[in-house]
């Protein structure tokens, strides 16, 4: 009975001392719940540290991006400035190019005018080549004698020919050299043409009679002379007048051969 009563008796209330002495709460032991919380807190702390590091990296990247954007904006401004300056320079170069082109056209026109004036001033001149040269000669007498003897014009006609000037061209040459040409300026154009028309009498000799031209026109004529041969063989009619070639009455033009016509 006593054992039954003892077993049925109510449990003794816990005292503060008994609570402190429970095995679970004894010194050196940690509850599972506390350990989990500690782990969670440590994990959170690690994640926060990682987040701080990433945040710092983001801030660095942000500063770098800002600096890069400012640099890009500056470069863009510089590029816009350079583009504007380039456009101005390009316009200036175009203006200068146009001016140079205009000056070249005007210069060419002036040059052609001068050449034309020179040619007109030589319109009444003939150049006699191959006539032997003698010391102290009178050039006009030499020319008249040549016209009478080699061009076979009547003596009376020769006597009536009037010259404005007759002289040798260039400095004296050695006795063994080719004689200097004689240029004769006729007083009348018709008389000059009459003498020139007798040039056929000199075929097969060392003499020649030709119009006088400025050196620029002479160079052009040297370019033109070979051209008609092929056309003449085909039956075309070719005539060279000063520095122009006419084929069957049509002016011959070629930018590579006759650039002075452009």
C-alpha positions in Angstrom: 0.0 0.0 0.0 2.7 2.3 0.9 4.4 1.7 -2.5 1.2 2.4 -4.3 0.6 5.5 -2.4 4.2 6.5 -3.1 3.8 5.9 -6.8 0.5 7.8 -6.9 1.8 10.8 -5.0 2.2 14.0 -7.0 5.6 15.0 -8.5 7.6 17.4 -6.6 7.7 20.9 -8.1 11.0 22.0 -9.8 13.0 24.5 -8.0 15.4 27.0 -9.6 18.3 24.7 -8.4 16.8 21.7 -10.1 16.3 23.6 -13.4 20.0 24.7 -13.4 21.1 21.1 -12.8 19.2 19.5 -15.7 21.4 17.5 -18.1 20.4 19.5 -21.1 21.3 22.8 -19.5 24.4 21.8 -17.8 27.6 23.6 -18.6 29.5 22.7 -21.9 26.4 21.6 -23.8 24.4 23.4 -26.7 20.9 22.7 -27.7 20.2 21.7 -31.4 18.0 24.8 -31.9 20.7 27.2 -30.7 23.2 25.6 -33.0 20.9 25.9 -36.0 20.4 29.6 -35.3 24.1 30.2 -34.9 24.7 28.5 -38.3 22.0 30.5 -39.9 23.4 33.7 -38.4 26.9 32.8 -39.6 25.6 32.0 -43.1 23.7 35.3 -43.1 26.9 37.1 -42.0 28.9 35.4 -44.7 26.3 36.3 -47.3 26.2 39.9 -46.1 30.0 40.0 -46.4 29.8 38.6 -49.9 27.0 41.1 -50.7 29.2 43.9 -49.3 32.1 42.8 -51.5 29.8 42.6 -54.5 28.3 46.0 -53.7 31.8 47.4 -53.5 32.6 45.8 -56.9 29.4 47.3 -58.3 30.4 50.7 -57.0 33.8 50.4 -58.6 32.3 49.3 -61.8 29.9 52.2 -61.6 32.7 54.6 -61.1 34.6 53.0 -64.0 31.5 53.2 -66.2 30.9 56.8 -65.3 34.5 57.6 -66.1 34.3 55.7 -69.3 31.0 57.5 -70.3 32.6 60.9 -69.5 35.6 59.9 -71.6 33.3 58.8 -74.4 31.3 62.0 -74.2 34.6 64.0 -74.4 35.8 61.9 -77.3 32.4 62.4 -79.1 32.7 66.1 -78.6 36.2 66.0 -79.9 35.0 64.0 -82.9 32.2 66.4 -83.6 34.7 69.3 -83.4 37.1 67.5 -85.7 34.2 66.7 -88.1 33.2 70.4 -88.2 36.8 71.5 -88.7 37.2 68.8 -91.4 34.1 70.0 -93.2 35.4 73.6 -93.0 38.8 72.5 -94.4 37.1 70.4 -97.1 35.1 73.4 -98.2 38.2 75.5 -98.2 40.1 72.9 -100.2 37.2 72.8 -102.7 37.2 76.5 -102.9 40.9 76.6 -103.5 40.7 73.8 -106.1 37.9 75.7 -107.9 40.1 78.8 -107.8 43.1 76.9 -109.1 41.0 75.3 -111.9 39.7 78.7 -112.9 43.2 80.2 -112.8 44.5 77.3 -114.9 41.7 77.9 -117.5 42.5 81.6 -117.5 46.2 81.0 -117.7 45.7 78.6 -120.6 43.5 81.1 -122.4 46.1 83.9 -121.9 48.8 81.5 -123.1 46.8 80.6 -126.2 46.1 84.3 -126.8 49.9 85.1 -126.6 50.7 82.2 -129.0 48.0 83.4 -131.4 49.4 87.0 -131.3 52.9 85.7 -132.0 51.6 83.6 -134.9 49.8 86.5 -136.3 52.9 88.6 -136.0 54.7 85.9 -138.1 52.0 85.7 -140.7 54.1 87.5 -143.3 57.3 85.6 -142.5 59.0 82.8 -144.4 62.0 80.7 -143.1 64.6 79.8 -145.8 66.7 76.8 -144.7 69.9 75.4 -146.2 71.1 78.5 -147.9 74.9 78.7 -147.6 76.2 81.5 -145.4 78.9 83.9 -146.3 80.8 86.3 -144.1 79.5 89.9 -144.5 76.6 88.9 -146.6 73.5 91.0 -147.2 70.7 88.6 -146.1 68.0 90.3 -148.3 70.2 90.0 -151.5 70.9 86.4 -150.6 67.2 85.6 -150.3 66.3 87.4 -153.6 69.1 85.5 -155.4 67.8 82.2 -153.9 64.2 83.0 -155.0 65.3 83.7 -158.5 67.7 80.8 -158.9 66.0 78.0 -156.9 62.3 79.0 -156.8 62.5 80.1 -160.5 60.5 83.3 -160.2 61.0 85.9 -162.9 63.7 88.5 -162.2 61.2 91.4 -162.6 58.9 89.7 -160.0 61.8 89.2 -157.6 62.9 92.9 -158.0 59.4 94.0 -156.9 59.3 91.9 -153.7 59.4 94.2 -150.7 60.9 93.0 -147.4 60.4 94.6 -144.0 63.3 92.6 -142.5 65.6 89.8 -143.5 68.1 88.2 -141.1 69.8 84.9 -140.1 68.3 83.2 -137.0 70.6 82.4 -134.0 74.3 82.8 -133.3 77.1 82.2 -135.8 77.9 78.5 -136.2 81.2 76.8 -137.1 82.1 76.7 -140.8 81.5 73.0 -140.9 78.0 73.3 -139.4 74.7 73.6 -141.1 74.0 77.2 -142.2 71.7 79.2 -140.1 68.1 79.7 -141.4 67.1 83.1 -142.8 63.8 84.6 -141.7 62.3 87.1 -144.2 59.3 89.4 -143.3 57.5 90.3 -146.5 55.9 93.7 -146.9 52.9 92.2 -148.7 51.2 89.0 -147.8 50.4 88.1 -151.4 54.1 88.2 -152.4 54.9 86.0 -149.4 52.2 83.4 -150.6 53.6 83.6 -154.2 57.1 82.7 -153.0 55.8 80.0 -150.7 53.8 78.4 -153.5 57.1 77.8 -155.4 58.4 75.6 -152.6 57.6 72.6 -154.8 60.7 73.5 -156.8 62.8 72.5 -153.9 61.7 68.9 -153.8 64.7 66.5 -153.6 67.1 69.3 -152.5 68.6 70.3 -149.1 66.6 73.6 -149.2 63.2 74.3 -147.7 60.8 77.3 -147.4 58.3 77.2 -144.6 56.0 79.5 -142.7 57.4 80.8 -139.4 55.5 79.8 -136.3 56.1 80.1 -132.5 57.9 77.1 -131.0 54.7 75.9 -129.3 52.9 75.7 -132.7 55.9 74.0 -134.2 55.8 71.3 -131.6 52.1 70.8 -132.2 52.6 70.5 -136.0 55.3 67.8 -135.4 52.6 65.9 -133.5 50.1 66.3 -136.3 52.2 65.6 -139.3 52.3 61.7 -138.9 48.5 61.4 -138.4 47.2 62.1 -142.0 49.3 59.5 -143.7 47.0 56.6 -142.8 43.9 58.6 -143.7 45.3 59.8 -147.0 46.0 56.2 -147.9 42.4 55.4 -147.4 41.4 58.3 -149.7 40.7 61.0 -147.2 41.8 64.6 -147.7 43.9 66.0 -144.9 45.0 69.6 -144.4 47.1 71.1 -141.6 46.4 74.7 -140.9 48.7 76.3 -138.3 48.1 73.8 -135.4 44.8 72.3 -136.6 44.3 69.2 -138.7 41.2 68.9 -140.9 40.2 65.5 -142.3 37.7 65.8 -145.1 36.8 69.3 -143.9 36.2 68.1 -140.3 38.5 69.3 -137.4 40.4 66.5 -136.0 40.2 66.4 -132.2 41.6 63.9 -129.7 42.2 64.8 -126.0 45.4 62.7 -126.0 46.9 64.1 -129.2 45.5 67.6 -129.5 45.0 68.7 -125.9 45.4 72.4 -126.9 41.9 72.2 -128.5 40.2 71.4 -125.2 
